[in-house]
Amino acid sequence: MQHSAVPELAHTHARPIHWVATATAVAGVIALSSALQPGSATAAQSASGGARSAPAAAVAPPDTAGVAFPVECGPVKAVVAKKATGDLDGDGRPETVAVVHCDASMGTPPDGVYVLTQARGATAPRVVATLVEPKDRYTVTDFAVRAGQVTATLLGYSSPDVPNCCPDLKEGAKWQWKNGAFVRSAPDQARSI
């Protein structure tokens, strides 16, 4: 075996301080790379044959705070239980869909589902559609806005004699903007739960 003429190098024996320095350097590179990301990619092309224009400025979705929802709550207030946003009518401005019920101290108050929009230059959002009326006694679960559609699972009652605590029917629902209105697609077959 031939021995090297160069004495042992210090870096061939890693010490804990070397590992700490390496970990710090890697963390710095990761932090810097997350701050320096490229712009968003888009697949859209203009009608002029591939020339791209600058993306439109993002528009904030309507906020539910301070909106007077059309739900009768008596002495208690209406609360927004769930909300989701998306461009439902294809105009490039997002809408907010809110699931709202009365702030009852007990029982399961029925939900209403409302669509909010805020026109360009308007100071406050407004309710433009009601997808589920509280008088229909539904509780909304599995609620989402995706690809221009509002989807939800509705828990309901087979008769007025079923107590509010215990819905006994379950059905899926989907709404989509068509010809100037929200159209509910044929619901799943309501089934007992």
N, C-alpha and C positions, 0 to 999 in steps of 0.2 A: 504494500500500500504506500502510495506516495503522499507525503504531507505537503500542504500548501505552504508557500513561503510567506503568505500574508497572515498576520495574526488574526485570531477570531474577531469578527466584527460585532460591535455592540448590538446592532439591530437583529441579530440572529437569536437573541434570547429576549423574548417579549416580557415586559414587566407590566403590572396593572396600569401604570400611568400611560403606557403606550396604548392600551385598549381604551382608556378613557379619552385620550386625545383623538383616536380614530373614530370613536362613537360620536364625539362632539363635532368632528369634521363632517361626518356623514349626515348628522342631524341638520347641520347648517346648509349643506347642499340640498337636502330635501326641502327645507323651509324656503330656501331661495327659489327652487324650481317650482314650488306651488304658488309663489307670488308672481312669477314670470310665465304665465300661461298664454298661449296664442288665443286670438279671438274665436268666437263661436263659428263653427262651420255651418253653412246652409246648403241645402240641395236645390233651392229654388233658382230658376233662371228667368230672366226677364223675357218678354216677348220679342225683344230686339235681337234674339239669336245668340244668347250666351253672355252678353255684357252684363255685369252685375252692378247694382246700385248699392249705396250704403244702406244697412238695415235700419228700419224705422226705430225711433226711440221707444223704449219699453213703456207701456202705459200701466200704471198701478191698477189692480182690480178694485172695485168698489168695496169700501169698508162697511161692516154691519153696525158699527157703533152709531148710536143716535137715530137709527132708522125706525120708523113707526110701522111695525109689521101689522097686517090686518088680522090679528088674533085677539079674541076677547078673553082677558085674564082677570077681570074683576079687580080685587084689591091687590093682587100679586102682579109682578112684572113678567114680561115675556123675556125668555133667555134663548140665545143662540146656542144650541147643543152641538151642532156640527156645521162646518162650512167648507166649500171647495170652490176653486175658480178655474175658468177656462173660457176660451172664445167660443161661445155656443152658436152664434149667428154668422160667423165668418167675416165680420167687419173689421177684424184686426184689433179690436178692443176687448179685454176680458170682461166677463160677467162673473158675479159671485152668486152661488146657490147656497141658501141657508136653511138648515133644519131648525125650526123654532117651536118651543112649547112654553106653556105657563110654568112658572117656578113654584110648583106644588110641593108642599112639605111631605106629602105621602101619596101613594098610588102611582100610576103611570099616566101622566097627562098625554093626550094625543099630540102628535107633531103636525106641523104645517111645513111645507117645502115651498120656498119663495125664490124667485130669480131677481137679482138686483143688477141694475146697470147705472152708469153715470155718463151722461152725454158730455161731449167735448165742451169745456167751458162751464159746465154746471158746478154748483158749489156743494151739492149733496147727492148721494145716490138715491134711487127710487125703486120701488117694487114694480116690476113690469109683468110678472106672471106668477100665478099660483099653481104649482104642480100637484100638491096634496093639500086638501082642506082639513083643518083640525076637526071639523064636524063629522068627518068620515071615520074618526077613531083609530087611525093608524099610528103605529110606532115605527119609525124609520131606522133600519140597521143597514150595514154594508153599503154605505153611501159613498159615491165617487163621481167625479167629472173626468171623463177621458174621451179624447178624440171627438170633441163636440157633442158628446152624449152625457146625460145625467142618468146614473143607474142607482137603484136602491132595492133593498129587500123590505117589504112592508109586512108588518105583523098586525093582524086585525082580528075581528070577532065574527063568529058565525051568526050571532043574534044579539039583540040588545040585552038579553038576559045574562050574557057572559060578563063577569066582573072585569073592570079595567085593569086589574092586576095581572090577569091571566089570558093574554091573547091566544086564540086557538086555531088561527089560520095564518099561513105564510105564503106570500107571492112575490115574484120578482117584477120589477117595473123598469122601463127605460123610456126616456123622453129625448126627442131630437127636434131641432128647429127645422121646420119645413113650411114653405109657402107663407111665411109671416106669422107662424104660430108654433108653439111647442106641441108636438104630437106624441102621444103615448103609444108605444107599440103594444101589440097584443100581449097581455101579461101572461106569465107562466100560469099554468093551472093552479089555482089556489088549493093548498093542501093542508090538512090538519097537522098540528104540531103537538 
